[in-house]
């Protein structure tokens, strides 16, 4: 399973939301947390973060929501508070960016936060018999590492033994 994320860039003031009814149906609710135009934004971010978004994949497929308040973040505190609430409900963080330089740094920070989680980018590999390239050996390798901004990424390489009959290979307990 992979990490799924949303980055919401806004001035923080939701307006002209005409989809609350659709969101109510999707969430199975009659009303949402907030009463303003962005009232369902908080509930939607929480739903995406806490509920499995795909029944066809193993494990929970959740979506983390990060928010960025760009420029003049709403009128007073309300715009920033709304974005903070959405990010908190979505399991992410809220950031403010006053100009394009700040925005670049915020995006770098969000990407670093996403990559800071344990993950793997490789598929399992089975060794090939060097004497007969049409057959494989009984070893399966799987790499697991934590991405980092450093040149050396911490992690490990796991080796499993394959066994089986009639062309069906399994990893024995």
LUMSE-926820 format. One record per atom (N, C-alpha, C, O): x, z, y; residue number from 1; atom name. Coordinates in steps of 0.001 Angstrom, whole numbers, plus 500000, padded with zeros to 6 digits. Example, Ala and Ser with C-alpha at 12.3 -4.5 7.8 and 13.67 -1.06 7.14 Angstrom:
<sites>
SITE       X       Z       Y    k   a
SITE  513190  507800  494310    1   N
SITE  512300  507800  495500    1  CA
SITE  513200  507800  496700    1   C
SITE  514236  508465  496681    1   O
SITE  512850  507080  497750    2   N
SITE  513670  507140  498940    2  CA
SITE  512900  507870  500030    2   C
SITE  513409  508039  501138    2   O
</sites>
This chain:
<sites>
SITE       X       Z       Y    k   a
SITE  500843  500000  498830    1   N
SITE  500000  500000  500000    1  CA
SITE  500881  500000  501223    1   C
SITE  501983  500548  501199    1   O
SITE  500421  499407  502263    2   N
SITE  501208  499303  503478    2  CA
SITE  500564  500099  504590    2   C
SITE  499406  500507  504498    2   O
SITE  501323  500311  505629    3   N
SITE  500829  501019  506801    3  CA
SITE  499977  500058  507630    3   C
SITE  500377  498919  507870    3   O
SITE  498807  500516  508063    4   N
SITE  497912  499713  508899    4  CA
SITE  497727  500438  510222    4   C
SITE  497417  501629  510245    4   O
SITE  497916  499726  511312    5   N
SITE  497902  500355  512630    5  CA
SITE  497199  499484  513648    5   C
SITE  497187  498257  513555    5   O
SITE  496612  500159  514623    6   N
SITE  496019  499492  515788    6  CA
SITE  496687  500079  517021    6   C
SITE  496859  501294  517118    6   O
SITE  497064  499221  517963    7   N
SITE  497567  499681  519256    7  CA
SITE  496569  499211  520304    7   C
SITE  496414  498010  520526    7   O
SITE  495896  500151  520943    8   N
SITE  494888  499857  521956    8  CA
SITE  495520  500017  523335    8   C
SITE  495920  501115  523722    8   O
SITE  495603  498916  524068    9   N
SITE  496151  498901  525421    9  CA
SITE  494981  498821  526388    9   C
SITE  494189  497880  526329    9   O
SITE  494866  499804  527279   10   N
SITE  493690  499866  528146   10  CA
SITE  494014  500618  529430   10   C
SITE  495031  501303  529536   10   O
SITE  493109  500467  530410   11   N
SITE  493195  501307  531602   11  CA
SITE  492475  502633  531368   11   C
SITE  492468  503507  532234   11   O
SITE  491871  502772  530191   12   N
SITE  491238  504032  529819   12  CA
SITE  489771  504139  530152   12   C
SITE  489104  505065  529690   12   O
SITE  489253  503228  530932   13   N
SITE  487851  503291  531324   13  CA
SITE  487038  502286  530511   13   C
SITE  487022  501099  530834   13   O
SITE  486363  502752  529459   14   N
SITE  485537  501824  528679   14  CA
SITE  484325  501369  529493   14   C
SITE  483713  502163  530206   14   O
SITE  483992  500101  529378   15   N
SITE  482815  499603  530077   15  CA
SITE  482211  498433  529310   15   C
SITE  482890  497759  528536   15   O
SITE  480959  498214  529536   16   N
SITE  480236  497081  528967   16  CA
SITE  480285  497047  527439   16   C
SITE  480458  495984  526844   16   O
SITE  480132  498208  526810   17   N
SITE  480108  498274  525354   17  CA
SITE  478693  497984  524872   17   C
SITE  477767  498753  525131   17   O
SITE  478539  496878  524174   18   N
SITE  477219  496512  523669   18  CA
SITE  477136  496624  522148   18   C
SITE  476152  496185  521552   18   O
SITE  478151  497204  521516   19   N
SITE  478216  497230  520052   19  CA
SITE  477977  498601  519437   19   C
SITE  478257  498787  518254   19   O
SITE  477467  499570  520200   20   N
SITE  477244  500905  519627   20  CA
SITE  476302  500863  518430   20   C
SITE  476513  501595  517463   20   O
SITE  475270  500026  518471   21   N
SITE  474333  499930  517345   21  CA
SITE  475025  499458  516077   21   C
SITE  474774  499989  514995   21   O
SITE  475892  498464  516205   22   N
SITE  476647  497959  515059   22  CA
SITE  477576  499043  514505   22   C
SITE  477704  499201  513290   22   O
SITE  478212  499777  515396   23   N
SITE  479113  500853  514969   23  CA
SITE  478316  501977  514314   23   C
SITE  478767  502543  513318   23   O
SITE  477147  502312  514847   24   N
SITE  476291  503332  514212   24  CA
SITE  475995  502940  512767   24   C
SITE  476092  503768  511861   24   O
SITE  475633  501670  512555   25   N
SITE  475316  501189  511207   25  CA
SITE  476534  501290  510298   25   C
SITE  476420  501753  509163   25   O
SITE  477690  500864  510778   26   N
SITE  478907  500902  509975   26  CA
SITE  479293  502332  509612   26   C
SITE  479726  502593  508490   26   O
SITE  479139  503253  510555   27   N
SITE  479518  504647  510324   27  CA
SITE  478437  505437  509593   27   C
SITE  478696  506532  509093   27   O
SITE  477224  504883  509530   28   N
SITE  476113  505605  508905   28  CA
SITE  475627  506758  509762   28   C
SITE  475187  507781  509238   28   O
SITE  475705  506600  511078   29   N
SITE  475283  507646  512024   29  CA
SITE  474198  507108  512951   29   C
SITE  474068  505900  513150   29   O
SITE  473426  508033  513509   30   N
SITE  472425  507653  514495   30  CA
SITE  472966  507699  515912   30   C
SITE  472418  507059  516810   30   O
SITE  474049  508460  516118   31   N
SITE  474650  508557  517446   31  CA
SITE  476140  508821  517291   31   C
SITE  476623  509138  516204   31   O
SITE  476851  508686  518391   32   N
SITE  478292  508897  518377   32  CA
SITE  478650  510103  519230   32   C
SITE  477808  510656  519938   32   O
SITE  479916  510501  519149   33   N
SITE  480440  511686  519829   33  CA
SITE  480241  511633  521340   33   C
SITE  479739  512584  521940   33   O
SITE  480634  510530  521946   34   N
SITE  480563  510428  523397   34  CA
SITE  479273  509800  523868   34   C
SITE  478540  509198  523084   34   O
SITE  479000  509940  525143   35   N
SITE  477779  509358  525683   35  CA
SITE  478070  508238  526673   35   C
SITE  477142  507589  527157   35   O
SITE  479344  508000  526982   36   N
SITE  479688  506946  527932   36  CA
SITE  479732  505601  527219   36   C
SITE  479398  505500  526038   36   O
SITE  480147  504572  527947   37   N
SITE  480247  503238  527366   37  CA
SITE  481179  503190  526161   37   C
SITE  480987  502363  525270   37   O
SITE  482173  504050  526119   38   N
SITE  483111  504069  524999   38  CA
SITE  482788  505120  523979   38   C
SITE  483637  505496  523171   38   O
SITE  481545  505606  524011   39   N
SITE  481154  506726  523166   39  CA
SITE  481490  506595  521704   39   C
SITE  481850  507587  521070   39   O
SITE  481385  505415  521148   40   N
SITE  481653  505246  519718   40  CA
SITE  483132  504994  519432   40   C
SITE  483525  504949  518267   40   O
SITE  483948  504832  520448   41   N
SITE  485375  504568  520238   41  CA
SITE  486072  505680  519479   41   C
SITE  486890  505420  518597   41   O
SITE  485752  506905  519818   42   N
SITE  486367  508059  519167   42  CA
SITE  485924  508127  517708   42   C
SITE  486746  508325  516813   42   O
SITE  484623  507963  517472   43   N
SITE  484097  508001  516106   43  CA
SITE  484654  506858  515264   43   C
SITE  484953  507049  514086   43   O
SITE  484795  505683  515851   44   N
SITE  485310  504531  515130   44  CA
SITE  486773  504754  514738   44   C
SITE  487158  504464  513605   44   O
SITE  487588  505263  515658   45   N
SITE  488996  505540  515349   45  CA
SITE  489112  506577  514230   45   C
SITE  489962  506452  513349   45   O
SITE  488259  507592  514269   46   N
SITE  488275  508616  513219   46  CA
SITE  487871  508017  511867   46   C
SITE  488488  508321  510847   46   O
SITE  486845  507174  511857   47   N
SITE  486396  506520  510633   47  CA
SITE  487509  505657  510036   47   C
SITE  487752  505704  508830   47   O
SITE  488179  504878  510871   48   N
SITE  489245  504005  510392   48  CA
SITE  490410  504800  509815   48   C
SITE  491074  504352  508880   48   O
SITE  490655  505985  510381   49   N
SITE  491774  506804  509934   49  CA
SITE  491465  507655  508705   49   C
SITE  492354  507906  507892   49   O
SITE  490236  508095  508560   50   N
SITE  489920  509038  507482   50  CA
SITE  489248  508415  506268   50   C
SITE  489264  509007  505189   50   O
SITE  488663  507247  506417   51   N
SITE  487940  506611  505315   51  CA
SITE  488755  505452  504745   51   C
SITE  489452  504753  505480   51   O
SITE  488661  505256  503434   52   N
SITE  489328  504143  502768   52  CA
SITE  488700  502838  503259   52   C
SITE  487483  502669  503178   52   O
SITE  489515  501923  503765   53   N
SITE  489010  500684  504341   53  CA
SITE  488971  499524  503349   53   C
SITE  488576  498415  503712   53   O
SITE  489381  499772  502084   54   N
SITE  489333  498711  501080   54  CA
SITE  489107  499318  499708   54   C
SITE  489927  500091  499215   54   O
SITE  487986  498960  499098   55   N
SITE  487697  499433  497749   55  CA
SITE  488462  498643  496695   55   C
SITE  488536  499074  495545   55   O
SITE  489021  497517  497052   56   N
SITE  489674  496656  496066   56  CA
SITE  491147  497009  495852   56   C
SITE  491753  496521  494898   56   O
SITE  491736  497838  496705   57   N
SITE  493141  498213  496578   57  CA
SITE  493258  499660  496129   57   C
SITE  492428  500494  496491   57   O
SITE  494285  499961  495342   58   N
SITE  494527  501327  494906   58  CA
SITE  494935  502197  496088   58   C
SITE  495556  501718  497037   58   O
SITE  494585  503466  496026   59   N
SITE  494947  504399  497091   59  CA
SITE  494044  504232  498295   59   C
SITE  493163  503372  498323   59   O
SITE  494279  505064  499280   60   N
SITE  493501  504997  500509   60  CA
SITE  494146  504037  501496   60   C
SITE  495334  504152  501797   60   O
SITE  493375  503108  501988   61   N
SITE  493825  502138  502986   61  CA
SITE  493276  502586  504334   61   C
SITE  492167  502215  504718   61   O
SITE  494056  503381  505042   62   N
SITE  493618  503942  506324   62  CA
SITE  494301  503209  507470   62   C
SITE  495321  502546  507284   62   O
SITE  493723  503342  508651   63   N
SITE  494260  502686  509832   63  CA
SITE  494533  503750  510889   63   C
SITE  493652  504537  511235   63   O
SITE  495757  503765  511395   64   N
SITE  496156  504689  512449   64  CA
SITE  495989  503993  513794   64   C
SITE  496383  502837  513949   64   O
SITE  495409  504690  514765   65   N
SITE  495180  504109  516086   65  CA
SITE  496074  504783  517123   65   C
SITE  496023  505999  517307   65   O
SITE  496895  503976  517797   66   N
SITE  497709  504429  518926   66  CA
SITE  497058  503888  520190   66   C
SITE  496499  502792  520176   66   O
SITE  497123  504634  521273   67   N
SITE  496562  504147  522535   67  CA
SITE  497622  504184  523627   67   C
SITE  498481  505064  523663   67   O
SITE  497531  503198  524515   68   N
SITE  498427  503119  525663   68  CA
SITE  497575  502984  526911   68   C
SITE  496777  502054  527027   68   O
SITE  497741  503903  527838   69   N
SITE  497117  503800  529151   69  CA
SITE  498075  503044  530054   69   C
SITE  499173  503524  530335   69   O
SITE  497672  501865  530512   70   N
SITE  498562  501017  531299   70  CA
SITE  498109  500940  532745   70   C
SITE  496925  500763  533032   70   O
SITE  499061  501075  533643   71   N
SITE  498753  500984  535071   71  CA
SITE  498000  502213  535544   71   C
SITE  498346  503343  535200   71   O
SITE  496970  501977  536334   72   N
SITE  496132  503055  536840   72  CA
SITE  495166  503444  535723   72   C
SITE  494174  502754  535489   72   O
SITE  495453  504540  535039   73   N
SITE  494681  504933  533851   73  CA
SITE  493374  505578  534282   73   C
SITE  493269  506799  534395   73   O
SITE  492381  504730  534519   74   N
SITE  491047  505227  534837   74  CA
SITE  490998  505932  536173   74   C
SITE  491993  506007  536893   74   O
SITE  489842  506438  536486   75   N
SITE  489674  507173  537743   75  CA
SITE  489911  508645  537461   75   C
SITE  489064  509312  536867   75   O
SITE  491040  509142  537877   76   N
SITE  491359  510546  537633   76  CA
SITE  491769  510766  536186   76   C
SITE  492463  509943  535589   76   O
SITE  491334  511878  535639   77   N
SITE  491759  512295  534310   77  CA
SITE  490907  511672  533208   77   C
SITE  491369  511603  532069   77   O
SITE  489693  511220  533489   78   N
SITE  488757  510809  532444   78  CA
SITE  489270  509658  531574   78   C
SITE  489074  509686  530359   78   O
SITE  489919  508651  532158   79   N
SITE  490430  507533  531385   79  CA
SITE  491514  507965  530423   79   C
SITE  491503  507579  529254   79   O
SITE  492450  508763  530906   80   N
SITE  493527  509259  530049   80  CA
SITE  492964  510167  528961   80   C
SITE  493413  510101  527817   80   O
SITE  492000  511003  529289   81   N
SITE  491404  511898  528292   81  CA
SITE  490710  511116  527188   81   C
SITE  490809  511472  526013   81   O
SITE  490007  510050  527563   82   N
SITE  489348  509218  526564   82  CA
SITE  490370  508618  525609   82   C
SITE  490182  508673  524394   82   O
SITE  491452  508045  526138   83   N
SITE  492474  507438  525299   83  CA
SITE  493171  508478  524420   83   C
SITE  493506  508196  523269   83   O
SITE  493388  509675  524958   84   N
SITE  493975  510756  524155   84  CA
SITE  493050  511116  522996   84   C
SITE  493508  511312  521870   84   O
SITE  491764  511203  523269   85   N
SITE  490791  511543  522224   85  CA
SITE  490729  510475  521139   85   C
SITE  490638  510797  519954   85   O
SITE  490778  509197  521541   86   N
SITE  490756  508101  520567   86  CA
SITE  492002  508168  519688   86   C
SITE  491905  508054  518466   86   O
SITE  493167  508353  520299   87   N
SITE  494422  508420  519535   87  CA
SITE  494425  509612  518588   87   C
SITE  494839  509489  517435   87   O
SITE  493972  510752  519061   88   N
SITE  493937  511952  518216   88  CA
SITE  492997  511754  517029   88   C
SITE  493343  512093  515897   88   O
SITE  491826  511211  517282   89   N
SITE  490864  510963  516202   89  CA
SITE  491398  509923  515225   89   C
SITE  491083  509966  514036   89   O
SITE  492208  508984  515723   90   N
SITE  492747  507921  514887   90  CA
SITE  494067  508257  514222   90   C
SITE  494659  507405  513560   90   O
SITE  494541  509492  514386   91   N
SITE  495780  509906  513736   91  CA
SITE  497045  509407  514398   91   C
SITE  498134  509553  513844   91   O
SITE  496917  508817  515581   92   N
SITE  498082  508285  516292   92  CA
SITE  498410  509124  517510   92   C
SITE  498081  510309  517570   92   O
SITE  499054  508509  518469   93   N
SITE  499467  509185  519698   93  CA
SITE  499034  508377  520911   93   C
SITE  498790  507173  520833   93   O
SITE  498946  509082  522034   94   N
SITE  498613  508461  523315   94  CA
SITE  499882  508342  524147   94   C
SITE  500700  509261  524172   94   O
SITE  500049  507205  524830   95   N
SITE  501188  506980  525701   95  CA
SITE  500689  506425  527028   95   C
SITE  499641  505783  527088   95   O
SITE  501448  506679  528093   96   N
SITE  501139  506086  529393   96  CA
SITE  502291  505182  529803   96   C
SITE  503457  505503  529578   96   O
SITE  501951  504043  530410   97   N
SITE  502953  503100  530905   97  CA
SITE  502524  502642  532288   97   C
SITE  501448  502070  532459   97   O
SITE  503369  502896  533264   98   N
SITE  503039  502538  534637   98  CA
SITE  503403  501117  535006   98   C
SITE  502797  500536  535906   98   O
SITE  504388  500545  534322   99   N
SITE  504802  499175  534614   99  CA
SITE  505292  498504  533324   99   C
SITE  505257  499098  532247   99   O
SITE  505745  497263  533459  100   N
SITE  506131  496498  532267  100  CA
SITE  507335  497109  531552  100   C
SITE  507409  497049  530325  100   O
SITE  508274  497692  532284  101   N
SITE  509424  498336  531640  101  CA
SITE  508979  499526  530799  101   C
SITE  509447  499710  529675  101   O
SITE  508072  500334  531348  102   N
SITE  507527  501461  530585  102  CA
SITE  506796  500965  529337  102   C
SITE  506904  501555  528262  102   O
SITE  506053  499873  529498  103   N
SITE  505276  499328  528383  103  CA
SITE  506187  498896  527226  103   C
SITE  505866  499133  526061  103   O
SITE  507304  498272  527540  104   N
SITE  508263  497866  526511  104  CA
SITE  508772  499091  525761  104   C
SITE  508840  499083  524532  104   O
SITE  509130  500142  526494  105   N
SITE  509642  501355  525859  105  CA
SITE  508576  502038  524997  105   C
SITE  508880  502558  523924  105   O
SITE  507337  502034  525467  106   N
SITE  506251  502625  524687  106  CA
SITE  506056  501864  523379  106   C
SITE  505913  502478  522321  106   O
SITE  506049  500536  523441  107   N
SITE  505896  499740  522219  107  CA
SITE  507054  499989  521255  107   C
SITE  506843  500081  520046  107   O
SITE  508273  500099  521779  108   N
SITE  509422  500413  520923  108  CA
SITE  509214  501762  520233  108   C
SITE  509502  501906  519045  108   O
SITE  508715  502746  520980  109   N
SITE  508470  504070  520408  109  CA
SITE  507401  504042  519326  109   C
SITE  507537  504711  518302  109   O
SITE  506339  503272  519543  110   N
SITE  505266  503171  518544  110  CA
SITE  505784  502503  517278  110   C
SITE  505507  502971  516174  110   O
SITE  506530  501419  517424  111   N
SITE  507082  500736  516253  111  CA
SITE  508043  501665  515510  111   C
SITE  508029  501702  514280  111   O
SITE  508870  502409  516231  112   N
SITE  509787  503357  515587  112  CA
SITE  509009  504422  514830  112   C
SITE  509405  504807  513730  112   O
SITE  507908  504904  515398  113   N
SITE  507083  505912  514733  113  CA
SITE  506468  505352  513452  113   C
SITE  506420  506038  512431  113   O
SITE  506006  504126  513508  114   N
SITE  505410  503488  512333  114  CA
SITE  506463  503302  511243  114   C
SITE  506197  503565  510070  114   O
SITE  507645  502855  511623  115   N
SITE  508707  502611  510643  115  CA
SITE  509351  503895  510134  115   C
SITE  510091  503871  509151  115   O
SITE  509074  505010  510793  116   N
SITE  509683  506289  510417  116  CA
SITE  509048  506882  509163  116   C
SITE  509441  507961  508718  116   O
SITE  508097  506202  508611  117   N
SITE  507428  506702  507412  117  CA
SITE  508081  506083  506177  117   C
SITE  508562  504951  506226  117   O
SITE  508095  506827  505073  118   N
SITE  508694  506298  503840  118  CA
SITE  507967  505032  503419  118   C
SITE  506738  504976  503411  118   O
SITE  508734  504034  503074  119   N
SITE  508155  502763  502672  119  CA
SITE  509156  501999  501817  119   C
SITE  510314  502400  501701  119   O
SITE  508728  500943  501242  120   N
SITE  509628  500068  500506  120  CA
SITE  509284  498626  500853  120   C
SITE  508119  498288  501059  120   O
SITE  510289  497797  500913  121   N
SITE  510087  496396  501259  121  CA
SITE  510465  495466  500121  121   C
SITE  510547  494254  500320  121   O
SITE  510694  496001  498944  122   N
SITE  511134  495165  497840  122  CA
SITE  510189  495281  496659  122   C
SITE  509513  496294  496479  122   O
SITE  510156  494242  495871  123   N
SITE  509369  494257  494642  123  CA
SITE  510253  494785  493516  123   C
SITE  511477  494684  493601  123   O
SITE  509664  495342  492471  124   N
SITE  510464  495764  491322  124  CA
SITE  511202  494555  490748  124   C
SITE  510711  493428  490812  124   O
SITE  512367  494800  490197  125   N
SITE  513174  493719  489628  125  CA
SITE  513515  494037  488182  125   C
SITE  513828  495177  487839  125   O
SITE  513450  493022  487347  126   N
SITE  513806  493156  485936  126  CA
SITE  515115  492426  485727  126   C
SITE  515303  491318  486231  126   O
SITE  516028  493048  484978  127   N
SITE  517334  492423  484741  127  CA
SITE  517209  491250  483771  127   C
SITE  516356  491241  482884  127   O
SITE  518073  490273  483964  128   N
SITE  518103  489070  483128  128  CA
SITE  519277  489174  482165  128   C
SITE  520350  489652  482532  128   O
SITE  519072  488738  480966  129   N
SITE  520135  488689  479973  129  CA
SITE  521125  487610  480406  129   C
SITE  520748  486446  480532  129   O
SITE  522382  487978  480635  130   N
SITE  523370  487007  481131  130  CA
SITE  523753  485972  480086  130   C
SITE  524296  484925  480437  130   O
SITE  523483  486237  478797  131   N
SITE  523803  485282  477742  131  CA
SITE  522642  484326  477457  131   C
SITE  522851  483215  476969  131   O
SITE  521449  484755  477755  132   N
SITE  520273  483921  477526  132  CA
SITE  519326  484117  478709  132   C
SITE  518558  485079  478729  132   O
SITE  519370  483242  479667  133   N
SITE  518589  483404  480894  133  CA
SITE  517085  483269  480685  133   C
SITE  516316  483473  481625  133   O
SITE  516658  482935  479490  134   N
SITE  515231  482857  479193  134  CA
SITE  514670  484195  478726  134   C
SITE  513463  484313  478513  134   O
SITE  515513  485196  478565  135   N
SITE  515025  486516  478160  135  CA
SITE  515527  487563  479141  135   C
SITE  516503  487340  479857  135   O
SITE  514861  488691  479168  136   N
SITE  515261  489754  480076  136  CA
SITE  515691  490976  479274  136   C
SITE  515408  491091  478082  136   O
SITE  516371  491871  479946  137   N
SITE  516784  493125  479324  137  CA
SITE  515655  494142  479479  137   C
SITE  514597  493813  480015  137   O
SITE  515866  495348  479025  138   N
SITE  514801  496356  479046  138  CA
SITE  514905  497298  480243  138   C
SITE  514525  498465  480144  138   O
SITE  515416  496805  481373  139   N
SITE  515588  497653  482550  139  CA
SITE  514782  497100  483725  139   C
SITE  514780  495898  483994  139   O
SITE  514102  498007  484410  140   N
SITE  513333  497668  485604  140  CA
SITE  513880  498508  486745  140   C
SITE  514046  499718  486593  140   O
SITE  514162  497893  487879  141   N
SITE  514700  498609  489042  141  CA
SITE  513687  498574  490180  141   C
SITE  512998  497577  490396  141   O
SITE  513618  499686  490898  142   N
SITE  512687  499818  492019  142  CA
SITE  513395  500566  493137  142   C
SITE  513885  501675  492921  142   O
SITE  513457  499979  494332  143   N
SITE  514129  500602  495471  143  CA
SITE  513099  501277  496367  143   C
SITE  512028  500730  496629  143   O
SITE  513440  502463  496827  144   N
SITE  512588  503198  497769  144  CA
SITE  513501  503754  498848  144   C
SITE  514460  504464  498547  144   O
SITE  513210  503436  500102  145   N
SITE  514062  503919  501177  145  CA
SITE  513246  504152  502434  145   C
SITE  512113  503690  502562  145   O
SITE  513850  504879  503354  146   N
SITE  513192  505180  504623  146  CA
SITE  513869  504376  505719  146   C
SITE  515051  504586  505994  146   O
SITE  513145  503457  506350  147   N
SITE  513743  502691  507444  147  CA
SITE  514227  503608  508561  147   C
SITE  513645  504660  508821  147   O
SITE  515281  503194  509199  148   N
SITE  515883  504002  510247  148  CA
SITE  516517  503076  511265  148   C
SITE  516753  501902  510977  148   O
SITE  516789  503584  512436  149   N
SITE  517493  502791  513442  149  CA
SITE  518993  502772  513169  149   C
SITE  519728  502026  513817  149   O
SITE  519456  503579  512222  150   N
SITE  520863  503619  511834  150  CA
SITE  521162  502484  510854  150   C
SITE  520246  501964  510217  150   O
SITE  522445  502091  510725  151   N
SITE  522779  501017  509783  151  CA
SITE  522522  501388  508317  151   C
SITE  522159  500523  507520  151   O
SITE  522704  502641  507959  152   N
SITE  522477  503090  506587  152  CA
SITE  521093  503707  506486  152   C
SITE  520784  504654  507208  152   O
SITE  520260  503183  505601  153   N
SITE  518920  503705  505401  153  CA
SITE  518926  504639  504198  153   C
SITE  519338  504229  503113  153   O
SITE  518477  505890  504360  154   N
SITE  518454  506802  503213  154  CA
SITE  517400  506380  502196  154   C
SITE  516326  505898  502557  154   O
SITE  517722  506567  500935  155   N
SITE  516776  506215  499890  155  CA
SITE  517427  506286  498529  155   C
SITE  518506  506858  498371  155   O
SITE  516775  505709  497561  156   N
SITE  517338  505698  496221  156  CA
SITE  516865  504489  495448  156   C
SITE  515929  503791  495839  156   O
SITE  517543  504265  494340  157   N
SITE  517227  503179  493431  157  CA
SITE  516814  503806  492113  157   C
SITE  517568  504587  491533  157   O
SITE  515635  503474  491638  158   N
SITE  515136  504048  490382  158  CA
SITE  515243  503001  489283  158   C
SITE  514969  501820  489492  158   O
SITE  515650  503468  488104  159   N
SITE  515733  502575  486951  159  CA
SITE  514795  503094  485871  159   C
SITE  514811  504279  485536  159   O
SITE  513988  502206  485335  160   N
SITE  513066  502541  484263  160  CA
SITE  513387  501681  483052  160   C
SITE  513911  500575  483184  160   O
SITE  513072  502192  481883  161   N
SITE  513266  501443  480646  161  CA
SITE  511932  500828  480233  161   C
SITE  510908  501511  480206  161   O
SITE  511948  499555  479919  162   N
SITE  510753  498859  479460  162  CA
SITE  510735  498839  477940  162   C
SITE  511781  498738  477299  162   O
SITE  509560  498933  477375  163   N
SITE  509418  498768  475931  163  CA
SITE  508067  498144  475657  163   C
SITE  507172  498193  476500  163   O
SITE  507918  497561  474493  164   N
SITE  506643  496953  474147  164  CA
SITE  506784  495971  473012  164   C
SITE  507883  495660  472554  164   O
SITE  505641  495493  472573  165   N
SITE  505594  494527  471482  165  CA
SITE  504653  493394  471859  165   C
SITE  503818  493539  472752  165   O
SITE  504791  492286  471183  166   N
SITE  503897  491144  471357  166  CA
SITE  503828  490661  472799  166   C
SITE  502767  490233  473255  166   O
SITE  504940  490721  473523  167   N
SITE  504981  490224  474887  167  CA
SITE  504357  491158  475920  167   C
SITE  504276  490802  477095  167   O
SITE  503912  492351  475503  168   N
SITE  503336  493307  476434  168  CA
SITE  504369  494377  476739  168   C
SITE  504726  495169  475866  168   O
SITE  504846  494401  477966  169   N
SITE  505875  495363  478357  169  CA
SITE  505218  496541  479078  169   C
SITE  504316  496345  479892  169   O
SITE  505666  497758  478782  170   N
SITE  505175  498963  479433  170  CA
SITE  506360  499849  479771  170   C
SITE  507441  499699  479203  170   O
SITE  506151  500775  480702  171   N
SITE  507152  501794  481000  171  CA
SITE  506734  503026  480220  171   C
SITE  505711  503632  480537  171   O
SITE  507511  503416  479193  172   N
SITE  507119  504574  478382  172  CA
SITE  507200  505869  479177  172   C
SITE  507991  505975  480115  172   O
SITE  506387  506852  478807  173   N
SITE  506410  508152  479482  173  CA
SITE  507704  508890  479212  173   C
SITE  507895  510003  479703  173   O
</sites>
